[in-house]
């Protein structure tokens, strides 16, 4: 997600500074190069050597004649983005007032003046976060184009956001945002049909692929709605569903005008929606007896949405078990033509739940093969969506 991105990581004196070593590791796992900048207060919580170990770079602890702030964040500076995590109320207030009395605030002023993207992840006690002056400072800095990663409000504290949330916002800030202003709706994961209050009819999909696509579109600037039976995520508004009928209804609502992000500009139908439903029993079916379930076919979501939105770009997914590329392409093209899709991602069902995948991106005129991580495939899909939107 952050391949080739240089991140200057500013650390201020919140106890959440203890998390920055792992944050630096995660940024690097996502492909970034990281260099640390610390305030004196932060050095009282973690030693600069810890951040030096995590980044494999010297840590800036004071501004010297080398003008480290300009080297990192000035015009043509090293950093593609300046991330402050954690940012205390004190640091946010100083940035809003252009007070430069720490290496972190001096780098922030330099970055803002040079047009280097800035991302801030606040961390403080909740009453401090609710202080009108702090809220005013946040509003002022946001007005300058700075991205704030909202903290988690727990136990009377505004705790630093998750690593995933911070990484996603850094990727979004560092990129070109070709999907900015677009609303992308993504369906993801399995659906389940209730047999009785205990048992369900479902499939093996983990939702990993759909979540990766949603994350990749968010990193490219899109507002994303994720329709799935899964957890809240920091990169999308989640519409929770369980059954195929619920997924269809929620997707219809998400694609229609009048939602939080307006009507959809793209639908990515990555969910493994159950092909059959069953009339569920209101009471638990007792075990030990023979049982026949009468299955009824569920509506095809892409066909239903296509009927509602004739001009909407839709990306389909097609899972097969043949193991034959030619057969997968043939089936994918049949789906593409039937529902007038932008393109179809075809893969073998054996990759369900795995981190890696092998897939074919099938367009009307050609098909491209991909083999690698699902995150990598999601990036390819997002770039294809950019091309569709720009066509």
N, C-alpha and C positions, 0 to 999 in steps of 0.2 A: 504493500500500500504506500510505503514511503521510500521506494527505491530511488536513490540518487538525491534525496532531500537532505539538506544540512539544517539541523535544528540547534539553535542556541537555547539552552535550558537554564532559565533563571530560577533560583531557589531563594525564597525569603523565609523569615523566622517563625513559621508555624510548625507545630509538632508534626504536621503532615509531611514535613521535610523528610521524615524517616522513610517515606514511600518513594522518594525520588530516585533512589538507586535502582529499584525494580522498574520504575517508569523509564529510566534511561535504557535499561536492558530491553524493555518492550519496544521502545522506539527503534532501537537497533535491530531487534528481531524482525521488525517491519521494513527494514532496509535503510533507515536513516543513519547519517553520521551525526554525532551529538557532542557538543562542547558545553561545559557547565560554567555558570556564573553564580556567585553566592554573595549574600549579604553577611555582615558580621554576626547578626542574630542567627542566621541559618547555620553558621559555623559552630555555634554553641549547641546545636542539636545533632548535626552529623558532621563528621570530619571531612574536609575537602578530599582527603585521600580516597574515601569511599566513592565519591563521585568521579574522581580521576580513574579509579579502577573500573567503574561501570562504563565510562565513556572512552577510555584509553586516550584521553587528552588531558593536558594541563587544565586546571580549573582557575578561572579568573576570580580572585578574591579582593583585588583592588585595581583601580585605574592608575596606570603608571605612564611614563613617557612613551610607552608603546601605543598609547591611545587604543586600548583593547576594545572599547565600546564602538569606535569607528571601524576597527578591523573586523569586528563581528557583524555589526548591524548598520554600518553606514552605507553610503552610495557604493555599489559594487562590493559590499562586504561579504564575508564568508557565509553568513546565515541566509537561508531561504525563508525562515520563519523564526521569530523569537517567542518562545513559550515560557511563561512564568507559572510554575507549578511547584509548590503552592504559592499563592499570592495572599498576603495578609491584608487586613483593612488598612493598615499603615501604608503598605506599598501601593495599593490601589489609589488611595488618597493622594499620595505623592505624585503618581503618574498623572492624575487628573490636574494637579497644580503645577506640573513641570518642575518638580523639586528633584534635584539630582544629587543626592547625598549618599547613595549606595551604588555599587557596581550594577545592580539590577535596574534601579530606576534610571541610571544614566544610559544604560543600553536601551531601555524602553523609549526614552526621549529621542535617542538617536535613531532607533528603528522607525518611530512614528514620523520623524522628520524626513527620513530617507525613503519612506514608502515600503519598508519591509513589513510583511504581515506580522501581526502580534496576536497571540492567543493567551488568555489569562484563565487560570483555574483557581478560583478563590477557595480559601479554607480558613475558617474562624469560628468562634462561638456564635450561635444563632442570634443573640441580641445585638452583637456587633454587625452582623450581616443585615439586620433590620434597621440599623441606625440611619436616619434620614440623610445624614451627610455621606455615609458609605454608599447608599443607594443612588444619591445624586452623583457621586464620583463615578460609579459604575455606568450610569446613564450618559454622563459626559464622555467617558472613554469609549463606550459603545458607539456614540455618535461620530467618533473619529474612525470608525470602521474596525475597531478591535473586536475579536470574537471572544465571548465569555463562555466557558464550559460550566454550566450550572452545577453547583454543589449538591450533594445529597443531604437533605435535612433529616437528621437522626439524633436522638438522645440530647436534644438541646444544642446541637452543633451543626454548622454548615460544613459538612465533611467534604474533602476533596473528591472530585468526580472519579469515576472508575478509569482505569488505564485505557479501556476500550473507548470510552467517551472522549478522552483527551486525544488519543491517537487519531480517531476519526475526525475531530475538529482541526487537528494539525494538518492532516491530509487535505481537508477541505480548504483550509486557509492557504496552503502552499501551492495548490493546483490552479489551473486556469478556469475552472468552473464552467465548462461548456454547457452544462445542463441547468445553470442558474435560472431561476424563474419557472422551471418545468416541474410539474407534479407527476411523479412516477409512482404507480401503484404496483406492488409486488405481492403475489400470493405465494405461500411457502409451506412446506411440510406436508404432513399427512392430515387427512380428515378421518373422523371416526363416526360410525353409525351405532346408535344405542340398540343393543339386543334386549337388554333388561337393565335395571339400575346398577348392575355390577359389570356386565360384559359389553364389549364393543367389537364391531367389525372394522378393521383398520388395515394399514399397510406399513412397510418398513422405512418409509421416508423419515429422515431426521430433520429436514428443513435447513440443513447446513448450506445448501446451494442457494436457496432463495434468500436467506439472510445475507449471504456474501454478495449477491446481486444488489440487494437493498443498500448495503454498506458502500459498495462501489459507486452506485448512483449518487448517494449522499456526498461522498468525497468529491464528486464532480459537480456539486452545487445544487443538486435537485432537492426539492421537498419530497419526502418519501412517506408513503403509507404502506405498512406491512400488514397483510391479512394472514393471520396464522393462528394455530393453537400452540402458543408458546409464550415466552417471557417478554416483558417490556425490554426494549433495546434503546440505546441512546441516539441512534441515527435515523429513527423513523417513528412516526405515530402508529401505534399498534392497534389494530382492530381484532379483538380476540374472537375466535370462532371454534366450533367443534365439528359440526357435520358439513356435508357437501352443500346442503341447502343454506346453511348459515354463511358459508363461504361465498356462495353466489350472491346472497342478499347483501353482505357486507361489501363485496367487490362492486356491486351495482351502486351502492351508496357512495363508495369512495370515488368511483369514476364519474358520478353525476355532479353537475354544478350545484353549488351551495354548501359543499363541505368546507373544512378548515382551510384547505389549499385550493379550493375551486375544482373545476372538472379536471379529469386526468388528461395528461398529454401523452402518456405511454402506459400500457399495461404489460407487465411481465408475469405470465402465468406459469410460475415454477412449481406450484404445489402439486403433489401427487393426490389428486382428488379422487375419492372412492367412486368407482363406476357403478356401484350398487348400494342401495339402502334396504332397510328392512323395517317392518312395523314392529316397534319395540314393545316388550311386555312391561306393564307398569309395576310388576312385582318380580322379584328374583325367580328365575327358572330353576327348579330343583334339579340337582345333578343325578346321574344314574339312569336317566331315561333317554330313549331314542328321541331325537328331535330333528325336524325338517324345517329349515328356514326358507321362506319364499322371498327371493331377492327381486327388487325392482330397480331398473336402471335409473341413474341420476342424470339430470340435464348436463350437457356439455357446457362448461362455463364460458369457454372462448366463443362458442356459437351464440350463446345468449347475449354476451357483451357485444359481440359483433352486430347482432340485430339491433341492439340499443344504440350503438355508436358506430355507424358505417365507416367513418373516416379515422377512427382511433388506431394509431399504430399499436399492434399487439405482438408480443414475442411469445411463442409457444415452446413447450418442452415435450419431448416424446421419449419415453423409456421403452426399450425393447429387450427381449431375451434371446434373440437369434444369434447374436455375436457376429453378424454379417453386416459389414458397412454398407454394401449396396442395398440390402434389404432395409436397413435403418434409413438411408437416404430416401428410398422409395416411399416408405411410410411417412417420413417427415414431410416430403413434398406433397403427399396426398392431403395431409392436415393443413399445410401451408395454403394450398389452393382452395380447399373447402372453406376455410374461415378467413381467407384473404389476409394472412399474417405477414408481418414484416420479415421475419425469419424464424426458424425453428432450431432449438438445441436438442440434438438427438444423442442419447447415450444408452449404454447397456444397464439394465436394472441392477447388475451386480455391484455398482458403485454406490448404491444407497447406503448412507451412513458413513462412508469413508471420507477421509480428508482429501484424498487425491481422486482424480477422475480422468476419463478419456471421453471426449465428446466430439460431435460433428456439428458445426454451425452451418445449417443448410439454408441457403437463399434460393431465390427462384432460378438463378442462372448458374450458381456454383455452390460448392461445399468446402469448408475449411476444417481441417482436423486440429484438435487441441489435446494435449496430454500434459498433465501437471496437477497443481493444487486447484481446489475449487475456488479459492480466492483469486488465483490467476485467471481461471475461466471467467469468473465474475467480471474481472477487469476487461477481458475481451468482449464480453456481452455489453458492458457499459459503453465501451468505445463504439461498438456497432450501433447502439442506441443513439449515441452522439451523431454518427453518420446518417442514421435514419432521420433524426430531427433536423439535421442540416441540409437534407436533400430537397 
